[in-house]
Amino acid sequence: MTQTRLKGSERRERFLDAAAQIVIEQGVAAVTMDGVAHLTGVTKALGYRYFTDRDDLLTA
């Protein structure tokens, strides 16, 4: 099976979905850029490509 590269908008959506999952399961205080990146299987740096910081991620 070949892995296809996601478009930027799809990666951003996956990051948002992972943040929402953390909020639902653990609460807002548990959301970190590291945690969301880990859950989506990417580096934290990729998260910062789409969001300025944790607050920007939560606002989105």
ZIGI-V551858 format. One record per backbone hydrogen bond with DSSP energy under -0.5 kcal/mol. NH is the residue of the N-H (numbers start at 1). CO is the residue of the C=O. Records with the same first field share a line. If there is no record, write none. Layout:
NH: CO ; CO
//
This chain:
11: 7
12: 8
13: 9
14: 10
15: 11
16: 12
17: 13
18: 14
19: 15
20: 16
21: 17
22: 18
23: 19
24: 20
25: 21
26: 22
27: 22 ; 23
30: 27
31: 28
36: 32
37: 33
38: 34
39: 35
40: 36
41: 37
42: 37
46: 43
47: 43
48: 44
49: 45 ; 46
50: 46 ; 47
51: 47
57: 53
58: 54
59: 55
60: 56
//
